[in-house]
Amino acid sequence: MDDRIIDPSALSNESHVEPEDAQESREVKAQEALLHDVDPSLVDADRVATALDVDPRTGLSAAEAKRRLEKFGPNELASAPPVPKWKKFLQQFQDPLVYLLLAATAISLVAWIIEKVNAAPGAEGGEVLPFDAIVIVLILIVNAILGYMQEAKAEEAVNALSEMTAPTSNVLRDGRVERINTTDIVPGDILVLGEGDTVPADGRLLAAASLRIAEASLTGESVPVSKRPATLETAKALGDRANMVFNGTSVTQGTGRAIVTGTGMNTQVGKIADLLQSTDDEATPLQKEMNHVSKILGIAVCIIAVVVLLALAILEGFHSVHDVIDSLLLAVSLAVAAVPEGLAAILTVVLALGVQRMAAHHAIVKKLHSVETLGSASVICSDKTGTLTRNEMTVERIVVPSGEVELTGSGYAPEGDMVSLDGAAVPEDIANEVLATLGAGLLANDGELREGDKPGTWEVVGDPTEVSLVVAARKTHADKKYEHFQRVAEIPFTSERKRMSVIARNATDAGKLTVFAKGAPDVLLSYCDRIYVNGAVRKLTEGDRQDILATVERLSREAYRTLGEAYRPLDTDSLAQIPGIRTNSTGEIPDISEQADVIEAHLIWNGMVGIIDPPRTEVRDAVSEAHRAGIRTVMITGDHPLTAARIASDLGIIAKDGKALTGDELDAMDEPQLDKATSEVSVYARVAPEHKLKIVESLQRQGNIVAMTGDGVNDAPAVKAADIGVAMGITGTEVTKQSAKMILADDNFSTIVAAVREGRGIFDNIRKFLRYLLSSNVGEVFTVFFGVVFAGWLGIKNPASVGVTVPLLATQLLWINLLTDAAPALAMGVDPMTEDVMDRKPRKLTDRVIDGAMWGDIVYIGIIMAAVTLIGMDMHLSGGLFTDRSVSAMGHDAQMVEARTMGFTILVFAQLFNALASRSHLQSAFVGLFSNKWLWGAIGLSVVLQLFVIYVPFLNTAFGTTPLPPMAWLECIGLAFFVLLASEIRKIFLRMRAKK
């Protein structure tokens, strides 16, 4: 293929010759003509294919598709340009707390300037540099860097998930149907459309079989539109272009192929897209609650600050500008102490990391906040095929009018033999009937079996049940016997029809047409009036019908899924000449699927196959684990009730004598009866997709949090309505995947239970670091508040001085938050799950993340933390409740520096001990003490950084610290340990009360 994509003359009715360079120069104009100016619905499909230089039988080559992708760009709508990195960094400063800290910086700077100006000539004039202001600015910058890095990590995780959940589409390339990312589709690609697919680009239909497409998203038409490839005679509105398919619409029925004429912004959707519109990510429920908590803390701190300032003004008065500045710095210190600056970023990172872990285990959660809901699931409604079972459908039994045979071999490898149930050779008449049955199943089939890249491996394309029929035909060589039949028309399978029919041309019999059909035996049997037995066709009697139905019931009890096969010779080589077929004025058939009543009448019964899909061995354990966690498992299937009950009992969903409820029985119930039934019954059989929605809504009315799996397009309403919609990653349609909150990459029920377990673990970890962060920050607030209120008693205030003396500096509080908030909290966010995570009942969505018990922990630990900090400071100050032997020789200013260093260090260590205590509300911190290596690494890092602040001279000046003697370290660690000890004592009492 040369570099020209479009022949300029291809769209014209005139033939002319022009030089090669002239053709090359007009290439872009020709592309624009077809892709923008010319309405493809008015152009013959073959001419469109010629213009786009593609063979509809083979599609584009991989190399040509790559070239076109480079030329036309990805198949996606334009979006707002990405936010530059420097803007993202500056956004870290767009926070009310940061504004408050900047105000504190300004106040500190003003105080330093006033001190320098008012200094007497020749005097030192206080600090050489405004260290407070410098340190606050530096810490703000470090905080911004950490926040930026955390958000970048979360964004990277979300982008990775987006790649995993990127929509895919079937296209014909190099003569093979391949599933590729929708963004890689280019003009000229041949789309292969099936029920449940989302149309990925605008295209001109080449072929259609009962194709109906929902175009409400584009045209507003609520009823799906029938599509056919015939060229339109006049231009029509979008909704009436029956030979076109449009990006973003969805296939509700049938199959079709279309040649792509527009991608990305060149589609109809692209033309009407608002390129400037941008939407902000909705805050998760956790983030909303955290914002609420931060506001409560902020309001509380403001009230405390106002009360303290008023008390100081009344009791002591403000005698100078310095007193006012010191009071304002006190208010700022309280605010800094109250609010954990990195909470939102830590929360996002922990959720993103958790969701990434789920994705590694085949559970792709599309929205971070869905993790919350996962941990609350109380009912899991699951399909049977592929989710509870292996989805390795295997034809094991074939029942024909003359007898029954078994087919050996399992899985999709076409290796096996036809044998009698008693082990004897299969008689010729039975063998012929078996071949006729499998031949019908092979032709009425959209499945495909391909040999994999490695020898002995097989690749399944399409529905596994259909592929099992292909495998059975290959095992018995029925595929060779029926290879001269070529399919010319199709009436596709739908969940309502429960059958599929094709019309095939017999190349060895003057092109005569034959109908081949397969479907649910009880349904297909109602369209049969004859039977093929002993090499001849005779009338189907009522006795025959009863025998066939009895066999269906027997096989169903043995857990086989049954499919009936039938056929009918049409004795004509023209579709239009089939007796009863309706044609239009030009002799064409409008839509073959609309005439199923004619085509599927008077069928001849061949026989039926028994298909087994063995339960997954790991599912029984998963069901048991779900039951232990208070989660009920409900199986919903279109299979026979006896088959459903047998599989469900094998998996432990119901007892051995349990029964299944059918769709017909559901239809006969009113709402109260339905609610009573769904509260008791856990297996539903022979249900249509609309019954799934009924079941979900009924369970939700009873207060359940429902997870619902689905794969087909008609499952989408139930999946969307469920609290946790789960789409199948392998067999699921794009419409269902878009409606779901979670995608199972392996279509395995065990993955759902594993995701629930992971969701509970993530939620537990979020509560752990919230307990830790909030109790630590409340401890800082109490330290500042009580340190100011009781400054005289504790020896913090110099009796000879006036104004406010704060126990800890604002820079020290900022350092504590920087040091102990980020690393330990993140480490707690990846804490290993506790053993009892699936031994608890599901959490209700109405339960608060921070409940009364947690607030009790927070306040209790905060008080203990403040108490040990202030006691440690008092021990190094004269005139307090305690007097240390080392303070008598020092002046008050030196004592205060040492006391602040003690309080500063005690508070850091107290929060590190609190990190160990906060891992559980009830369980001792010494259980699994070393199970989280990341937490110990964070603690070690914090200790090392604290040593730098205490022993590096320039950091002493910046943070108002002084080196501590060895004995002081024993005091710091001993007092800080009281936080862990007090927590353990409280947990003992709580455990005792819980047992009672």
N, C-alpha and C positions, 0 to 999 in steps of 0.2 A: 504494500500500500504506500502511495507517495504521500508527500506532506500536505496535499490539499484535502481538506475535510469535506468541502462542499463544491460540487460542480455548478458554476453559475447558470448553466443552461438547464439544470435539472428541474427547475420550477417553471420553466417556460414551455410553451407549446410549440415553439419554433426551434429547429435545429440549425446551428451555424457553427463555424469553425473559427477559432481565434488563436493567436499565438500563445505559446506557453506562458510567457512573461505577463501577457495581458490577463490570462486566466488567474495567474498568481496574484496580480495586483487587485483583482476583483474578489478575492476570496473572502475578505472581511465583509464586503458589501453583501455577498451572497449569504453569509452566515447571519448577518443582521436581518436580511429579508425573511429567512425562514424562522429565525428565533425571535424576531421582534415584529416585523411588518406584515408578514404573510400569516393568515389564519390557517394552521395545519389541518383544521377540521374540513376545510374546503379542498384539500389536496389529497389525491389518492395515496394510500399507505405505501404502496411500492415506490411512488415518486418521492415521498418523504425519505424512505430508506435510501434511495439512490442519491438524493441530495446530501444526506448525512454520511454517505459512503460506508454503509454497513449492510452486511448480509443478515436478514432477520433469522436465518436458520442457524447461524453460528455466533452472531453478536460480534462485538469488537474483540480485538486481540488485547492481551494484557499490556503490550508495549504501546499500542495506539491509545488505549484508555489512559495510560500514564501521561502520554503527550497531551491529550485533551484536558486532563486535569490541570496540568501546568498552564495550559492556554486559557481555559475558562474559569479556573479557580474552583475551590470546594463548593459542594452543593449545600449551602447554608445561607440563611438570611443575614444581612449585615447587622451588626450590633454596635452598641456604643463603644468607642475606642477604650482600650484598657486604661485604667488609672495609672499614671506614671509612678515609679517607685518612690520618687521624692515626695509626691503628694501623699502617698500612703504613709510615708514616714511622718510627714507633718500632721496627718490626721490623728496620730497618737497623742498630739497635744490638744486636740479638740475635745476637752473634757472639763466639766465644771471644777473638778478637784485640781486639775492642772492649773486652771485659772487662779484658784485659791492659793496654790503653791507659788505661782508667779507673783501674786500679790504679796505673799510672805517674803519673797525675794526682794521686792521693791521696798518693803518695810525695813528689812534687814539692811539694805543698802542705804536707805535714808538715815537709819539709826547710826550706821558707821560714819556717814558723812557729817552728821550733826556732832558726833563724838569727836571727829577730827577737827571740825571747825571750832568747837568750844574748848578744845584742849589749850592749856596755858602754853605760852612760848617756851620752847625748850623741853616741854614734857613729851612723853612718848605718844600720847593721844590714843591709847587703846591699841587695837589690833592693827598690824601693818597693812593687812588686806582684809576686805569684807568676806571672811571665810564662810560665814553662815550662808551668805547669798551665793557664793561660788559653789559651795557643796550642794545646795538645793538645786542649782541649775545643772550641775554635773549629774546628780542623781536622776533628775527629770530626763536628761538625755539618755542615760543608761536604761531607765525604765522604758523610754520610747523605743530604744533599740531592741530590748527584750520583747516588748509588745509587737513590734514589727516582725521579728523573727518568729514569734509564736503564731501570728496571723498568717505569715507566709507558709509555715508548716501546715496549718489547717487548710489554707487555700490549695496547697499542693495535694493534700489528702482528698479534698473534695474534687479537684480536677482529675485525680486518678479514678475516682468513682465515676465521674462523668464519662471518662473513656470506657469504663467497663459497662456502663448502661447506655452507651451510644446506640441509637437505633440502627438496625441493619436491614438490608433488603436483598431479595433474590434478583440477580441479573444473569443474562446469558453472555458468557465470555469464552472465547476459544471453543465454542460448541458445547460447553458444560454450564449447568446452572450452578452459580456460586453465590454464597451469602457474603456480602461486603458491607462495610460501613456506608451509611446513606450519604455521608459527606463526600465519598469517593465516586459517586455517580456522575457521569458526564453526558453531554448531548450525543445521541447516537446509541447509547446503551439500550439493550432490550430488557425491559422490566418483565419479570415473571410474577404475576399477581395471584394471590389465593385468599380464601376467606380469612379475615382477621388481619390482613396486612394493611399497614398505612402506606398510601401512595407517596413515594419519596420525591417525585418530581412531576412536572407537567409532561404529558406524553400523548402520542397519537396511537390509538388502538390498532393492533395488527390482527388479533383474534380474541374472541370472547366466548365463554360458555356459561350461560346463566349468570352473567356478571352484573351485580348490583352494587352501587357505591353510594355511601352516605356522604353528601356534599353540604350538609347543614353548616359546617364551619366556614364555607366559602360563599355559598349562595343563599343560605337560610332555608333551603328546602328541607322540610322535616322528614320526608319519605325518601328512602334510598332510590337512586335513579338507575334504571336499566341501561346497560351499555352494549353497543354493537359497533363493529368496525366500519360499516358502510359510510362512504363519503357523503357529506352534506351538500346539498345543491345551493343553498343560500346561507349567508352568515346568520348566526343565531346567538342569543344571549348565552352566558356561561352555563346556566342551568339546563339549557336545551342542546348542548353540544354532546350528543350521545356517543360520539366516537373519540372523545377526549377524556383523559384522566388528569386530575389536578393534584398538585402537591398538598399534603396535609389532610386529604380526604381518606376514608377508610372503606375497605372492601367488606361488605356484609354477606355476600353470597357469590359463589361461582369462582371461576378462574379466568385469566386473560393474560395477554402479552401486549406490551405497548412499547413504542420506540420513543425515547426521551427527546423532547423538543425544547425544553427549557429547564434550567437548574438555578438554584439560588435566587438571586434577586430578579432573574429573568422569568420567574414563574408568576402565575396570577396572584398567588399569595404575596410574593415579593413586591409586586407592583402596588399593592395596597398597604404594605407594612409601614408603620410609622417608625422611621429610622431613628428618630430622636427620643422615642419613648424609652424610658428606663425604669425599672422597678427595683426597689430596695428589697433585700432579703428580709423576710418577716422574722422578727425576733422569736426565738423558741420559747416554749412555756417556762423552761428553766431560766432563760435570760430575763424574761419578764419578771419572774419571781425574784431574781437577783437584783434587778433594777428596783423592785419594790422594797427589798430588804435594805439596799443602799440608801434609798430615800428615807426609810424609817431611821436608820442609823444617823444619816445626815441631820435630820430634823432633831433627833434626840441630842446629838452633839451640839447643835446650835443652841438648843434650850439650855443645856448644861453650861455652855460657854457664856451665854447671856447671864445666867444665874450667878456664875462665878465672878464675872466682871462686875455685876451690880453689887455683889457682896463685898468685893475688894474696894469698889468705889465708896461704899457706905462706911465700911469698917476702917479703911486705911486712907482712902482718898488718893487722887492722882496729883503728885506734887511737881511733876516735871514731864517734859515731852518723852523722856525715857520711860516713865511709868506707863504712859499711853501706849508707846511702841511695844513695851514688854507685855502689856495686857493683850494687845492685838496678836502678838506672836504666840501667846498662850492659846488664844482661840484657834489660831492656825494649827498649833500642835495638836489640839483636840481633834480637829477635822482630819489631820493627817493620820492620827492614830486610829480613827474610827473606820475608815473605808479602805478595804483591800484593793489597791489600785489595779492589780493584774487579774482580778476575778473573771471578768468577761472573756479575756483572751485565754486564760487557763481553761475555762469551761469549754470554749470552742475547740481548743486543741485536744482536750481529753475526749470529747465526743468524736472528733475527727479520727483520732487514733483508734478509738474503739470500733468505729465503723470500718476502718481499714482492716482491723483484725477480723471482723465479721466477713469482709469481702474475701480475705485469704481462706476462709472456711466456706466459701461458695454462697454466702448470704450477702447480697448487695443491697444495702439500705440507701434509698435515693435521697432521703432528707434526714439531716442529723437529729431533728427533734423526734423522729419516729422511734428512736432508741427508747425514749420514755415509755411510749405506748407498748413496745415489745415486752418490756418487763412487767406489764400489767395484764397481758393476755390471759383470759380465763377459759376461752373456747377456741380450739383450732379446727376449722372445717376444711377437710382435705379431699381432693380428688383421689381416686384409687389408682388408676393407671399411671405408672411412671413415678408417682409420688410415694405411695405406699408399697408399690410393687417395682420390679426391676425395669419395667418398660422394655424388656427383651421378649417381645411377643413371639411365641413359637406355636405353629400348628402341630398339634400332637394327635388329634383324632379327626378322621374324615368319615362321615356317615352318609351313605348313599342308599337309595331304595333297596338295593340288593344285599347290603351288608355294611360292616364297619371295619376300618383299618386303622393302624397306628403308624405314625411317621416318626422315625428315629431322628436323633440329632437335636441340639438345642441352640438357642441364640440365632444369630444372623448368618452364620457360615452355612452355605448351601450344600451341606454334607449330611446324608442320611438315606434311609431306605423305607419303602412301603412294606409293612408286614401285617399279617393277620393278628388279631388279639390273642389267638391260641398258639401263635408261632408258626402256623402252617403257611404254605405258599398262598399268595393272593390269587383267587380265580380270575380268569381273563375278563368275564363280564363285570365283576366288581372293579377291576383295575381300569377298565374303560370308563366306567361311571365316575371313578375318582379323578381321572384325567379331565373329563368334561367339567367336573365341579371346579377343579383347580384352574382350568383354562378360563372359565367365566370369571373367577376371582382375580386372575392375572390381568385380564383385559379391562374389567371395571375397576380400575386401580390408578391412583396418581403417585404411588410410591416408587422408589428407585433404589436399587442395591448396587453399590459400586465397590470394586476392590480397592483397598487402601494403598497408600504408598509402600507400606511394608507387606511382604508376601504373607498371606494367611489372615490379613486384617480386612474388615469390611466396613464400609461407610454407608449409613442409612440416610436417605433423603426422603423426607415426607413422613406421613403418619406410620408409626411402628406397626400398627395392626395391618395396614395395607402392605407394608414391606414383608411381613410374615407370610402373606399369600404369595408374594414374589419368590421368597425363599423356598416355600413348599413346591411351587411350580418347577423351580430349578432342580430340586431334589428328585422329582419324579419325571423330569424332562418334558413336562407339559408345556413348558415355554417353547420347546422346539416344535411341538405338534401344532401350536397356535401362532407361530411366528409370521404366518402369511396374512394374518388379520391386521388391518391398519385402522386405528380409531379416527373417526371423522366428526363425531359430535358427542356431547356429554351433557347429562343432567346431574349436577354435582350432589354430593351428600350434604345434607343439612341436619342439624339436631332435631328439627321438626319432622322432616321426611323419614329419617332413619334408614335411608337407602340411597344407592347411587346407580345410575345406568349410563351406559355408553352405547353408541352405534358404531360398529366396526365393519369395514369393507373386506370381503374375502377375495384376495387376489387370485386364488386358484379356482374360483367359482364365478367367473364372469363379473367380478366386482359386486356380487350380491351383498346386501347389508344384513347384519344380524344385531339384535339387541342383547347385550349382556348386562346382568344386574346382580348386585349383592346388597345385603342389608340385614337388619334384625330378622331372624327367621319368622317370628310371628307376624311381622309387618309385611315382609316380602311374600309370605305364603298367601296373604289375602289378595295378591295380584296374580296368583297362579291358578290356572284351571286345568293344567295338564302336568304330566310327570314323565321323566325319562327313566325307563327301567328295562333292563335286559336288551339294550340296543334299540329299543322302540319307544315311541311316544304314545301314551294312552291318557284317558281322562283321569284327573285327580279326584279320588273319591273322598267322602267324609271320613272313612276309616283311615285313608292315607294321612289326612290332616291331623287326626287325633294321634296317630303313631308318631308323626313328625314332632308335634308339640310335646308329647310325652318324652321323646328323646331330648328335646331342648331342656326340659325340666331336669332330666337325669344328668345331663352334662353340666348343667348349672350347679347342681348339688355337688358335683365333683370339682367345682371352681373353674370350669371352662367358660370362656366367652364364646358364644356361638354366632356364626355368620352364615346366612343362607345364600345359595347361588342359584341363578336362574338364567334362562335365555329365551329368545324367540327369533326365528328366521323371518325376514321381512319380504323375501321373494321379489325384491326390486333393487336396482342399483342407484336410485335417486331418492334423496330425502323428501323431495317435493311430492313424490308419487306414493308415499306411505299412506295407506287408506286412513282417512280421518284427519290428516295433517292440514292445517290451515295456512294458506299462503297469502301474500299481499297482491296488489294489482300487477306487480312485475314478476310474480312467480317465486319471490324470495320468501324464506321462512323468517318471520320477525324474531322469534326467540324460541329455540327448541325446548327450553326448560318450562316454558309456559304451556307446553302441550304434552306434559308428562302423562296425563290421563290417557292419551292415545298410545303413546310409545310403550308405556309400561303395562298395558292391558294384555290379557291372555298369555302370560308368561308360562314357561315350562320349567318345572322344578327339577334342579339337578341333584342337590344334596346340601349338606352343611359341613362346616369345619368347626372343630373345637380348639380354641386357642387358649393357651395357658400363659399367664404372666405371673411368675412366682413372686410371693412377697419378698421384700428386701429383708435380709436377715437382721439388719441393724434397727429396723423400724420397731420391732416388738419392744426392744429395750428403750427406745425413744418414747413410745407410747406409755410404758411403765413409768418412765421418769416424769413425763408430763402429768400423769395421774398423781404421782407423789407430790408434784408442785401445785396441785389443786387445779390443774388445767384439763378440761374435758376434751377428748378427741372425738370428732364427728366425721364419718366417712360419707361422701356424697358421690354417687356414680350413676352412669346411665345403664349399667349392666343389670342383668337379671337379679331379682331380690335374693334368690338362693345363693348365687355366686357372691353377691355382696356380703351376705350374712356369713358365709363360709370364710372368706378372706378376713372379715372383721373379727371373727372369733379366733382365727389363727393368730392375729396380731394383738389380741387382748383388748380390743376396743369394746367388745360385748362378750357376754357369756356364750357358752356353746349352744344354748337353746335360744339365743337372742334372735329377734326378728328385725326385718327391715321394713321401713315405711316407703310406699311408692308415691310417685308424683300424682297419680290419679287420686290416691287417698288424701294427699295434701289439698288438692283442689276442692275436695268435698267438705273441707273443714272451714268453720268460721274462725274469726280471730282468737277468741278465748280457747277454742278447741286446739287451734294450731299452737298457741303458746304452751298449752299443757303438753301437747305431743312433743314439741321440740325440747321441753325441759326434761323429758324422759327418754326419748328415742335418740340413738347415736348413729344409726345407719339408715341412709336413704338411697333407694334404688329406682331405676327407670325414671329419673327426674330430668326435666328439661332445664335449660339455664335460668328461666324465669323463676323456677322453684328455689334456686340458690338464693336469689334476692329475698324471697319470702322467708326462708330459713334464717338468713342473716338478720333481717329486721325483727323477726320474732325473738331471736336470742338477745338482741340489743334491748328490746322492750323489757326484758327480764333483768337488765342491769349488767349484762355480760360485756366484756371487751373481746371482740370477735376478730380472729384472723381467718381469712378466706383465701384459698388458693384457686387459681383459674388459669386457663390457657387459651380457650377460644374467644372469638370476638363477642359472643353472647354472654360470656362470663364477666365481661367488663363492668356492667352495672353492679353486680354483686361484689366484685373486687373493690370497686370504688366506694361502695357504701360501707364496706367493712372497716372496722377501726384500723386493721392492719391488712391491707390488700396485698396478696402475694402472687406474683406472676411466675410462670415457669420460664426459665431462661433458655431451655433447649426447645421445647415444643410450644412455648407460648407465642401468641401473636403480638405484633407491635402495638395494637390497640390495647390489649390487656396489660402489656408492660408499661404503657403510658399511664394507665389508670391505677397501677399498683404503687404501693409505698416501698415494697421490697421485691427483689427478684432472686429466685433460687437458680444459681448457675448450674446446679446439678439435678434439679427437679426432684430432690429427695426430701421426704418428710422429716427425716432426722436432722436435716439442716435447719428446719424451722425451730425445732426444739433447742438445738444448739444456739440459734440466734436469740431465742428467748432467754436462755441461760446467760449468754453474753450480755444481753440487754439488762438483765437483773444485776449482773456484776458491775457493769458500767454505772448504773444508777446508784448502787451501793458505794462505789468509789467517789462519785460526785458528792454524795452525802458525807463521806469521810473528809474530803478536803474542804467542804463547806463548814463542817463542824470545827475543823482545825483553823481555817482562816478567820472565821468569825469569832471564835473563842479567843484566839490570839489577839485580834484587833480590839475586842472588848477589854481584854486584859490591859492593853496599852491605854485605852481611854480611862479605865479605872485608876491606873497608875498615875496618870497626869491629874485627873480630877481629885483623887484623895490626897495626892502629893501636894497639891496647892491648898486644899481645904485644911489639911492637918500639918502644913509646913512647919508651924511653930512647935508642935508637939514632937515632930520627928527630927527636929534639928536642921531641917532643910533651909529654913529662913534664918538669916543672920539677924539677931536682935538689934544690931546697930544700924541695919540698913532699912531703906524704905522701898516701896514698890513690890512688884511681883517676882517671886523666885520659882521657876518651874523645875520639877524634879528631873526631867529629861529634855534635852534640846530637840527642836524640830528636825535638825539634821540627823540626830541619833534615831529618832522615830522613823524617819524616811529610810535610813540604812537598815533598820530592823525589818521593815516591810520589804525592802528590796532583797535582803539576805534570806529571810525565812518564808516569804510568800511564794515566790516563783518556783524554785527548784523542789522543795519538799512537797508542795501542793501538786505539782506535775507528777512527781514520783508516786504520790498517793493515788493519782488518777489512773495509774497502771498497776495498782496493787492486785496481787493474785486473789481470785475469787475464794470466798470461804466455802467450806464443805457443805454448809446448810443452805446455800443459795437457792437450791431447788426443793428444799424441804418446807418452804413457807408458802402460804396462800398468796395468790396474786394481789398486788397492790391496787387499790382503787385509784382511778384518775383524779378523784376529788380529794384524795389525801394530799396534804401539803408536803412539799419537799423538806421544808424545815418545820417540823411539827413541835408540839409542846415539849416532848421529851428532849428533843435536840436543843431547844432554847434553854431548857434546864441545864443541860451539859455546858452550853456556851456561857451562861451567866456564872455558874458554879466555878468553872475553870478560870474564867476571867477574874473573879474575886480572889481565888487562890494565887493566881499569877501576879496580880497587883500587890497582894499582901507580902509575898516572899521578896518581891522587888524592893518594896519600900522598907521592909525589915533589913535587907542587906544594905541599903543606903544608910539607914539609921545607925547601923553598927559602926559606920565609919564617920559619923558626925558627932561632935560633942553637943551636949544639951538635949539629946533625944531620949527616947525610952530605953535604948541600949547604948552603951559606951564601949567602943573598941579601945584596946590599950595603945594603939598607934596614933590616935587623934590628938592627944594632949600637946604634942610638940609642934603641931601644924597650926597655921592660921586658918580661918574659916574658908577663905577662897580655895586654898590648896585642898582642905578637907572636902569641899564641895566637888572639886574636879575628880578626886579619888572616889567619892561616894557616887557621883554620876557614872563613873566608869564601872563601878560595881553594879549599880542598878541596870545600866545599859547591858552589861554582860550577862547578869542574872536573867534579864528578860529574854535575851537571845537564847540562852540555854533552856529556859523554861518553855519557850515555844518549840524548841527541838524535842524536848521530852514530850511536849503536848502532841507532836506529830506521831509519836509512837502510841500515845494514849488514844488518839482520835480515830484509830483504825477500826474501832468497833464501839458501839454503844454499851454492849453487855460483856463481850468476850475480853478476857485479860490480854493486856498488851504483850505478855510473855508467851502467849500461844502463837506460834509462827513468827517469833520475834525477828528472825533473820531471813524470812521468806522473800522480802522485797529488797533486792540488792540496790535498786535505784534509789530507794529512800535512804539507805545507809550512805550511799554515795553523796546524796544531797546534804545529809547531815555533816558528813566529813568535810565537804566543800565549805559549808557555812562556818564550821569551826575554824578552818584555816583562814578564811577571810576575816573573821572576827579577831584572830590573832594579829593580822596585819594592822587592823585599825588601832589595836592597843599598843603595839610595839614598834610601829614605823613612825618616826618623829613627825614628818610633815602631815601624816594622817591624824596624829595626836592633836595638832593645831587645828586641823579642819573639823574634827568631830568632837573637840573638847574632852579628850581622853588622856590618860596617863598610864604608864606601865604598871601592872599589878604584881605584887610579890607572890611567891608560890602559895603561901597560906591563904591568900585571898581567893585563889582559884578553887581551893577546897571549899571555901565558904560559898562561892558562886555555884559550883556544881551541886553541893549539898542542899542549898536552898532551892535551886531549880528543880532538883529531884522530887521535892515535895509536891510538885504539880502532878507527876506521874503517880506518886504514892496516893495523893488525894483522889485521883481518878480511879485507881484500883479499889480503894475503900468504897467509893460510891458504887462501882460496878458490883462489888460483893453484895451490897444491900439490894441493888436492883435485881440481881439474879435470885436472891432469896425471896424477894417479893414476887418475882415472876413465877417461881415454883409454887408459891402459895396460891 
